[in-house]
Amino acid sequence: MPVADSQSAELSPRDGFALTPSRGKFTIHNGPSYRATAPGDMRTGLWVLDRHCNGMGFLHGGMMSAFADSALAWAVWSATGKMSVTIRLTLEFMEIAREGEWIEAHPEVSSVDGDFIHVSANIVKEDGGLAARATAVFRTVRRKAD
């Protein structure tokens, strides 16, 4: 369970995780999320807060999708060192995640084909249950000079 109340922006991460640096207003509003700190460990974690939940009291599918997208993008960055955009994202929702639960995305980059990166993740709950499976294709982007 979180160390602070479920609405706090200062929740303690699980051991081996640190607060994810913000990547913009959407991330600030929908976080906080946490990244694994060990070299080569691409996991991302999230405490399910009230604002992440639907009217039935469990994680909203849109929030699960946003969390998965962010976690997979981090895996792409970790593997390539390049910024990317999502081309396709598919989720299979398996078990509900309730307010107060910790979930983790366990991503794996399966292939890099030029600018296209195929990646997947199991999103697991702290009890070991599989909350969702995500697969995606990302495309790396090049920033244009200002």
C-alpha positions in Angstrom: 0.0 0.0 0.0 1.1 3.6 -0.6 2.9 5.3 2.3 0.8 8.5 1.9 -2.9 8.8 1.2 -4.1 7.6 -2.2 -4.3 11.2 -3.6 -0.8 12.3 -2.6 1.6 13.2 -5.4 4.4 12.1 -3.1 3.8 8.4 -2.8 6.8 6.2 -1.9 8.0 4.1 -4.8 8.6 0.4 -4.4 12.2 -0.6 -3.6 14.3 -0.4 -6.8 12.1 2.4 -8.3 12.4 6.2 -8.5 10.0 8.9 -9.6 9.8 9.2 -13.3 10.8 12.7 -14.6 7.9 14.6 -16.0 7.4 14.6 -19.8 4.7 17.2 -19.9 1.2 18.2 -18.7 -0.5 14.9 -19.5 2.1 12.9 -17.6 2.0 15.3 -14.6 -1.8 15.0 -14.4 -1.9 11.2 -14.8 1.1 10.3 -12.7 3.1 9.9 -10.7 4.8 6.9 -12.3 8.1 5.3 -11.3 11.0 3.7 -13.2 13.2 0.8 -12.1 16.7 2.1 -11.2 18.9 -0.9 -12.0 20.8 -0.7 -15.3 19.0 -2.5 -18.1 15.8 -2.8 -16.0 13.0 -1.2 -18.1 10.1 -1.7 -15.7 7.7 1.1 -15.0 5.4 1.2 -11.9 2.3 3.0 -10.9 0.2 3.3 -7.7 -3.5 3.2 -8.8 -5.0 6.4 -7.4 -8.6 7.5 -7.2 -8.2 9.8 -10.1 -7.0 6.8 -12.2 -10.2 4.9 -11.5 -13.6 4.5 -13.3 -17.0 4.7 -11.6 -16.7 1.1 -10.5 -13.6 1.8 -8.4 -10.9 0.2 -10.5 -8.3 1.4 -13.0 -9.9 3.0 -16.0 -9.0 1.3 -19.3 -7.9 4.6 -20.8 -5.5 5.1 -17.9 -4.2 1.5 -18.3 -3.6 2.4 -22.0 -1.8 5.6 -21.2 0.4 3.8 -18.6 1.2 1.1 -21.1 2.0 3.5 -23.8 4.4 5.5 -21.6 6.1 2.3 -20.3 6.6 1.0 -23.8 7.9 4.3 -25.0 10.5 4.2 -22.2 11.5 0.7 -23.3 12.0 2.0 -26.8 14.1 4.9 -25.6 16.1 2.5 -23.4 16.8 0.2 -26.3 17.5 2.8 -29.0 18.3 6.1 -27.3 15.8 7.7 -29.7 12.5 9.6 -29.3 9.5 7.8 -30.8 5.8 8.0 -31.4 3.2 5.3 -31.1 2.1 3.8 -34.4 -0.1 1.0 -33.0 -1.0 0.1 -29.4 -3.1 -3.0 -28.5 -4.1 -4.0 -25.0 -5.8 -7.1 -23.7 -7.4 -6.4 -20.3 -7.1 -9.4 -18.1 -7.7 -8.6 -14.4 -8.9 -5.4 -12.7 -6.4 -3.3 -10.7 -8.1 -1.5 -7.7 -7.3 1.8 -6.1 -4.3 1.5 -3.9 -2.7 -1.3 -5.8 0.8 -1.2 -7.4 1.1 -2.3 -11.0 4.3 -2.8 -13.0 4.9 -2.9 -16.8 7.5 -5.5 -17.7 8.5 -4.5 -21.3 10.5 -6.3 -23.9 11.7 -5.0 -27.2 11.2 -7.8 -29.7 12.6 -6.2 -32.9 14.1 -3.0 -34.3 13.5 -2.7 -38.1 14.9 0.7 -39.2 12.8 3.4 -37.6 10.1 0.8 -36.5 10.4 -0.8 -33.0 8.1 -3.7 -31.9 7.7 -3.9 -28.2 5.4 -5.7 -25.7 4.7 -5.7 -22.0 2.9 -7.7 -19.3 1.4 -5.4 -16.8 1.3 -7.2 -13.5 -0.2 -6.5 -10.1 1.7 -6.8 -6.9 -0.1 -10.1 -6.1 1.4 -11.5 -9.4 -1.9 -11.3 -11.3 -1.8 -10.2 -15.0 -3.7 -7.0 -15.3 -3.1 -6.5 -19.0 -0.9 -7.4 -22.0 0.2 -4.7 -24.3 1.9 -4.8 -27.8 2.9 -1.8 -29.8 4.8 -0.5 -32.8 6.7 2.7 -32.4 8.5 4.9 -35.0 11.6 6.8 -34.1 11.5 10.5 -34.9 14.2 13.0 -35.7 13.9 16.5 -34.3 14.2 19.3 -36.8 16.5 22.1 -36.1 14.7 25.2 -34.7 
